[in-house]
Amino acid sequence: MTRPVKAAVFGTGSWGTAFAMVLADAGCEVVLWGRRRELVDAINGGRTNPDYFPDIELPANIRATTDPAEAAAGADFTVLAIPSQTLRGNLAAWAPLLAPDTVLVSLMKGVELGTAKRMSEVIEEVAKVPADRVAVVTGPNLAREIAARQPAASVVACVDEAVAQRLQAACHTPYFRPYTSTDVIGCELGGAVKNVIGLAVGIADGMGLGDNTKGSLITRGLAEATRLGLAMGADPLTFSGLAGLGDLVATCSSPLSRNHTFGTNLGRGMTLEETIAVTKQTAEGVKSCQSVADLARRHGVDMPITDTVVDIVHHGKPTLVALKELMGRSAKPERR
């Protein structure tokens, strides 16, 4: 009899918990690692995550632990669901504990500050594993909806198609439909840039601007992501799929989106500090907008919406001034 697939999920936040549910519903044995003992005890004892989904019962084949070695032992897939800017330090501590042939799966949608490296690149470097042992899950993945088992599609990407297919089988459920891709670069960039555009659309919403503005930001934001992807060797078709357009639409249109909500508060006139204070979860675009802008400069790619978000979020530029400057740029053909 074939043993069940074992998965370790590092991170008890909303997306880590929701994806652990997906894996469990697909038949995997899942160990969920969390830092806080009280949360781990609540998951094991009450079968819920009281911090994020207190009203949703977790599957019986999920258990939680505070011991990273216990979580990692024998895992076929090791899923990393932590804030992107904490990945390097955490993974350095966990790497010696990983099962020898485990596939490391990134749920993170960010670009590392300073190095401007994608999450898969950080994983390869820190865990000292080849690219064919690193996979990415991305797409329109609002965690609350997936935890409620509402229908959703996603992309699982790895440079090795066979590895992507293994992960696809491990997380395919009646409500979660994963597609495979070998374009890791495009999938990761789509996820990282959409957070920045989500901030921009949220700012526009907070300013009281209408659907024309939002439609323009979404479309031109997608153009920015595609230009950067082309410069970095991605397949441009990736950006018209779930990892690009699909994720972008979900992030820019849903009140469940952390980045959209963060941007809305900024657009209403809250300061960065005030917005951070009322935000309970990590909005990846807040830090990644700077690293995405750095990545664009390194590749000679023009990303004016991204630069505008950086100016508002990190340089304190008033939203009306930033909007006027963005709209005042010289006219050009749409395809540039």
Beta strands, then each sheet from edge to edge (+ up, - down):
strand 1: 6-10
strand 2: 29-33
strand 3: 62-65
strand 4: 77-80
strand 5: 103-106
strand 6: 134-138
strand 7: 152-157
strand 8: 176-181
sheet 1: 3+ 2+ 1+ 4+ 5+ 6+ 7- 8-
end
